[in-house]
Amino acid sequence: MDTCENDITLSLVVPVRNEAGTLDDFCRALMVEADKLGEPAEVIFVNDGSSDDTEAVLHRLQIDNDYVRVVDLSRPFGRAAAVTAGVEVAGGKAVVTFDRRCENWPEVLARLIANWREGFEIVHAIGEHPSRESTKVCSCIAARMLFGRDTSDQCGADMRLIDRSAAGALRTPGGVGLTVDERIAELGFRQTTVGHQGKALEEQDGPPKATRACGAEGGRLLCGLLAGGGLLLTAAVLGAAGSLVAVAFGAGPAGWVWVMIALVALVGLQLVSLPLVGSYVARATGRADHRPLYVVRDMSGFGDQQSAGPADESARSGYVVYT
């Protein structure tokens, strides 16, 4: 694998956590696929606070292979934060993020690069396996409510290619506390989505259970509030329409009927508005307390290329990194 540091074409960002037993084989497979592409490449492993021998294996791989770089986070921050940390320091003309590893990732990688060469600056690879459809729908609705935009084309991406211009836009100020997943839709650029049938391989040890439970519970709560409020509003509209028809035929309803319709409508509006109000309060609180998205403890293998990463030099010494 050619890795001229001044002319890297592909930066492959791979978040890992407690995967010491599989890293050697996966790294070797990455090298084979990159060689097939014939492009200068680097592999950036982001160690998301592993508790096994993953850190030692990564640093051994980095010493043995000049194309491997390692970013160690101080504790588990989750897959999305680890991907964001890797994108921040990537120096390639295009960044490929392995948000989730799928069994046919070599084929998906080739398709991402082919679409990039056609002129697309952001390419999403989304699995078409039905087991994730319900989760995908809930997460898309929650993201739309929380961030005020339609992210349906990006929800559940297994892999993603980001051109250098788009990656540079992600590093600009204004996204404090937001991951790549949360900012990608607001960038614009030329985007497309490729589907694949490969099964998404589960991480051996994903984000903390409390984080996953909180996210799933929040999504279900948002969907429940929206559905309940929508049903009540629909009932109020139908009741008002029926009452107006009755008035037209000279059989006007009693006053208490209009009172009940008004109450149902108000309750529905409250249920619909609660997720909106709560999302803005949560976002304002997150910006006010300056909670870090991730903290970098150590970086190795970058050499002089570290200048392509965050402008804040303290980030490379293990201080808090804001994105």
N, C-alpha and C positions, 0 to 999 in steps of 0.2 A: 504494500500500500504506500503510494507516494504521499509524503506529508511535508512538502515545502511550506514552511510556516507563513511565507509571504503570499502564497497563492493557493489557499485551501478552498476547494469548491464546496465540499459537503461537511457540515458539522452534525454528527449523529449524537443526539442527547438522550441518554438512557438513565432514568431514575431507578435506583435499586435499593432494596431493604431486605436484609437477611437472606441473601441469595449466594452465599459463598460457594455452595456446591455446584452451581450452574454457570458461574461467570466465565470460567475458562472456555467452555464449549460455545457459549454465546458470543464471546469476544472473537473466537476463531471463526465462527460463522459470519460475523459482521465483516471481518477482514476479507473473507472469500468473496462476499457479495460486493464489497467496495472495489476489490480488484477487478471484478467482472465489469463494473461500470467504467473503469479506467480513469477515474477522477481522483485528484488529491483530496484526502479526507482525514478527519479526526474523529475520535470517539470520546465523548465527554460523559463519563459516569458520574452521576450525582448520588452520593451515599446519603440516604435519608435517615440518618441516625440508627444504623444497624447495630444490633446487640450481639451478633455472632462474629465470625472471622471475615466478614465482607470487606472491611476496611483494609485488612492485611492483604487479602487477595487482590484488591484493586490496586494497591500500591506496588505489589509485585508485578502485576500486568503493566503498570505504568513504567516501571523500570525496564522491563523486558521489551516493551514496544513503544517506539517514539511517537506513534500516532494516538496513544491513549492519554487522556487528561482526567484528573480526578478532582471533584469538588466534594468536600466533606461538610455536611451540615451538623450543627451542634446537637441536635435532637431530632426526632421524627416530626416533620412539619406537614407531611402528606404529599401525595403524588403531584398535585397541581403546583405546589410551592417548589418542589424539587425540579420539575420541568422548567419553571420560570427561572430558577437559579442557573440552570444549564444554558438557557437561551441568552441570559445576560452576559455570559462570558464566551459565547460561541463566536468564532472568527471567520466562518465560511461564507461563501456567497449565498448559500442556502442552508437553513437549519432544519433537520428532520428530527421531530420529537417522537419518542416511543411512549406515548401516553399510556397505552396498554399494549402488551405484546400479544400478537395473534399468531396462530400456527402457520399461516402463510405469509409472514411478514416480508420475506425476500421478494415475492411477487408484488406485494403492496408497495414496497420501497421503489421498485422499478417503475410502477405506474405513477407514483407521486412525482418522480423525477421527470418522467415523460411529459406530464401535464405542465410542470414548471418550464420545461424547454419550449412548450407551446405558447408560453407567455403569461401563465397564471402565476400570481405572486404568493398566494396562499392556497394550499390544496389540503383538504381534509379527507381522511380515509375512515369510513364508518362501516362497521360490521352490520350485516343484515340478518343476524341470528335473532329469532323471535323472543328468546328468553329475556332480552334486555328492553323490549319495547315499552312495557309499562313503566319501568324506571326512567327510560328516556323521555317519555311523555311528561311525567311529573317534573323531572329536572328542567325540561324546556319551559314549562309553564312557570315554574319557580324563578328561573333565570329571567324570563320576560317580565315578571312582576318586579323582581328585585332590581334589575338593571335597565328597565325601560326600553328594551329593544328585542327584536326577534332573533333568537339564537338557535332556531330549530335546525338549521343546516349544520351547526357545529356541535350540537349536543351529542355526547357519546363517542367522540372521535377516538379511534384506536391509535392512529398515527397522524402526523400533520407536518407538512412542509411549509416553511416560512422563508420567503426571499429576504436577502440582506436589507433591502429598503424597508420592508415591513418590520423586520426585527429591530432595526434602528428606531422606528417609530414607537415600538413597544418600550424602548428604554427612555423615552422622553418623560419629563416630569408630568404629573397629573394623574398617575395611576397608583397612588399610595395605597397599599393594602390589597391590590387587585392582582390576580394571577393572569397568565397568558390567556387561559380559557375565558376569563371574564372580560378581557380587553380586546380580544381578537375581532369581535363583530363590529366594534366602533371604528376600526381602522379604515374600512373601505377596501381599497386595492381590488385587484381582480382575483376573485375567489371562485373555487369550484369544489365539488365533492365527488369522490370515487367510492363506490360500494365494493364490498368483498364478502365472501361467504365463509371465510375462515373463522374458526372458533377463537374467542378471546381467552388467552391463558390467564388464569387467576394468579395474582401476585402471591408469593409464599407468605408474605407478611405485609399487608397493606397499611393504610393509615390507621391511627389508633381507633379502637372500636367506638369510643365515646364520640369521636369526630364523625365517623360514618353514621352512627345512630342519630346524632344531632341533625346532620344534613338530611337524612331520610325522613326523620320526624318533621323537620321544618317543611320539606316538600309536600308531605301528606297534609300538613296543617294548612298550607297555602291553598292546595287544591280543594280541600274540604270547605274552607271559607268561601272561596270563589264559587264552588258548585252550589253551596247552600244559599249564598246571597243571590246568585243568578236565578235559582228556582223560586225564591221568594219574590224577586222583582217580576219574574214572569207571571207568577200567580197574581200579583197586584195588578199588572197590566190586563190580564184576562178578566179579573174581577171588575176592573173599571170599565172595560169594554162591554162586559155583560150588563152592567148597571146602566150604561148609556143607552144600550139597545132597549132595556126595559123602560127607561124614561121616554124613549122615542115612541113606544107603543102605549104610553099612558099608564104604565104600571111601575112607577118609580120606587126604588128600594127605600127602606127606612134609613134614617140618618145614621144609625149605628153601623150600617153596612159600609158607608163611606168612611167612617172613622176606622173601621177594621182594615179597609183597603189602604188607607194612609199609613196606619201602623205597620202593616206588612211591608209596604214600600220602604218606609224608613229603616226598618230592621234589615232589609235586603241591602240597602245602600250602605249601612254601617258595616255589614259583613264584607262587602266588596271593598270598602275603603280601608278596612283594618290592615290587610297585607301591604297596601301602598304606604300607609302611615308608618307601619312597623319597619318596612324596608328602608325608608328614608331616615328613621331614627337610628337604625343599626348602622347604616353607612356613615351618618354624621358622628356617631360614637366612635366608630373605627378610625375615622380621620382625626378625631380629637385626641384619642389616647395614644396615637402613634405606635400601635402595636406592630412589631416587625412581621413581615410575611415569612421570612426565613432568616437564619443566622449562619453565616459561613465560618466554620472553625479552621479550615485549612484548604489550600489549593496546591496541586502539584502537576507538573508536566506541561505547564503553559509557556514557561520561558519568557521571552520578550513579547510574546503574543498577548500577555495579560492586559496590555493596554487596550485591547479590543473589548474588554469587559466593562464593568461599572467604573464610572469616573471617580468614585469615592475610594481612595486608596485604603482607608480603614477597613473596607469590606474584605480585603485580602488578608487582613491580619486577624480575622475572626470577630470583628465587631458586627453590630447590627447592620443588615442590608435592607434598605427600604426600596420597594418597587412599586 
